[in-house]
């Protein structure tokens, strides 16, 4: 099998269509909604959760069997049905119109596959076996979830804030890199995880301002001189 090209797609406000209304379709729809997609489900029957999405106005529902032409205007499509005839028609329409397609459990028919995924805020870790063993991908995901706990969300938010301040205040590129390196490779976050520190934001801001003798906003957004004494 050819190697897949790893890519992160921005599907916000993009029309994404899901054929099928069962549990697989439910998972696909949920993940699409989380990323801001405009979702349309085509299926004569849908799960309770999908119907609730429809009643709340979160998705469009076409409650009948899929037919050629339904995918017009779609950015990407999930075929989440075990009906081979429907899948074949769907594949043809996507190929005819150059629409990205994923067919559940048929990686050889897919333009893209969805990796196992860990999200910690803006930290996104994906694991793929090129479709050879989804179970192995799941196993690795579970192992990585222990290595990258939920606290990484807060950690990334804070160092992202500091990074913007560094870019504003430090013109020397090599100095910036030194600061970025120290922020990421310091033991501050590790000490926070084991309970030695209780205020991660203060500890990281102290490291930035005091260690580098810089003037800038403190953790409350107030201007002040934080030079070391």
N, C-alpha and C positions, 0 to 999 in steps of 0.2 A: 504494500500500500504506500502511496506517495505520502510524504510528510505534509502535515497541515501547516499553514502559515499562521503563527500566533498573532492575534490582533484584538484590540479592544474597540468595540463598535459603540458609537453614540446613537442610540435609537430613540432619544427623546423626541416626542411629537412625530415619530415615524409610524406609518401604517404597517402593522404586523398582523398576520392572519394565522389562525390556528384551526385546523380541520380535525374535529373530534371533540368529545365532551366528557371524557372519562378522567381518571386520576392523572394520567400522563399529561393530557391537555391542561388539566388544572394546574399542574406544576409549571408548565411552560407559560401559561397565562399569568400566573402570580409573579414569576421572575420578570416577565416583560413589563408588567405594571410597575414593579419596583424600579425599573429603569426609565419610566416615563413614556413608554410606548403607547400609541393609540391602537387598541386591540379589538379585533373582530373575530368572533368564534362562529364557525360554520358546522352545525351538527343538529340532527333531529332531536337528540336527547343530550342533556348536560347534567353534570353533577350539581348537588345542592349549592356547593360553594360557588360554582360558575354562575348559577342562576342568581345568587345573591349579588355577585358582581354586576350582573346585568340590571337587576332591580335598583341598585344604587347608582346606576349610570356610569360604572367604571369601564364597561365593555359594550360593544355592539354585538348583538346576537342574531344570527341568521339561522332560524330553527328548521332546517331541512337538510337533506343530503347535499354535499358539495357537487357542483357541476362546473364544467369548463367555462371560464370567464369570470368566476367569482374572485379570482386573485388579482384582477386588474387594479393597478395602483399600489399593490403591496410592495413593501420594502424587503421583508423576509417572511417566510412561511414555515410553519411547523405542520407536518402531516402526522397526527397522533391518532391514527386509526389502524385497525388490523384488517381493513378491507383492501385487498390487493388491487381490485379494479379501480377503486377510488384513488389509491396511491399512484397507480400508473397514469391516470388522467392528470392528477396533480403534478406529477413529475414532468409530464409533457408540457403543461401550461407554463410551469416555471422555466423550463428549458427554452420554450418559444419566446418568453418575455424577459429572460435574463434576471429572474427573481431568485434571491438566495433561498435555498430549501434545505430543511432538515427533516428526514423521514425517521420516525422512531424505530430504533433497533435495526436499522439498515444503513450502517455507515457508508457502504459502497454506493448508496444512492444520494448521499448528502453532499451539499456544497460546503457545509460547515458542521462541526460537531460541538457540543457544549461540554466543556471540561468540568470536573469536580471543582468546587469553588469555596473559598473561605473569604468572608468579608468582615473586616474590622474597620468600619467607617470607610475612609478613602483607601485603606489598604486592601488590595484585592489579590489573592493568591489563587492561581488556577493550576490544576493538575490534569494531565491528559496522557493516555496510553495509545493515542491514535485509534481509539475504538477497539483495541485488542482485548482490554480487560477493564470494563467499568468498575468491577468489584475491587480491583487493585487500586484504581484511582480513589475509590471511596475509602479504602483502608488507609491510604497515604493521607487523605484529607483529615480523617479522624486523628491520626498521629500528629499532624501539623497543627490541628486545633489546640492541642495541649501545649505546643511550643509557642504559639501566637495567641495568647488569651485575649479576652475582650478589652483589656486595658490598653491594647495597642491603638485602639480608636482615639482615646484621649491623648496618648503619647504623640501620635502623628499630627493631631490637630495643633498641639502646642509647638512642636518643632517646625510645623508649617508656618505658624505665626512668626516665630523667631526668624525663620529663613527670610520672610518678607522684610523684616526690620534690618537684617544684615545687608540685604540687597540695597536698601535705602541709605544705610549709614556707612557702609564699607565699600570703597571704590576699588581697593586692591583685590584682584581676583584670587591671588594666592592666599591672602588673609581670609577671604571668605571661605575658601576650601578648608583651611585649617579649623575655622569655627564650626563648619558643618561636620567635619570629621569628629571633632571633640564632642559635639552634641550627641552624635549617633553612637560613638564608641565609648563614651563615658559609662561609669557604673551607676549613674543616677537612676535610670529606669529599672535596672535589676534590683537596686536597693528599695525602690518603691514597691516592686512586686513582692518582695519578701517581708515588707512591713517596716523597714528601717526608716522610711520617709513616708509622711502622710500627705504632703502637699507637692505633687509632682510639678505643677505649673510653677510654683515659687522656686523650687529647686533648680529647674531648668533655666528660668529667667535669671536667677542669681548667678548661675554658671556663666551665662552670656554676658550680663552687664558687669558683674564684679570681676570676673576673670579677665575680661578684655578692656576694662576701664572705659566703658562707652557711656554716652549719654543718650537716653531714649525714653520711651514710655515704660512705666513699670507694669506689673500684672493687672493693675486697675485702669490702665490707659492714661495715667497722669504723667506729665512731663517732669523730668527731674534729673539731677546729676547723680549717677550711680557709680562714680569712680571709686575705686578702692582707696581706703584711707591708709 
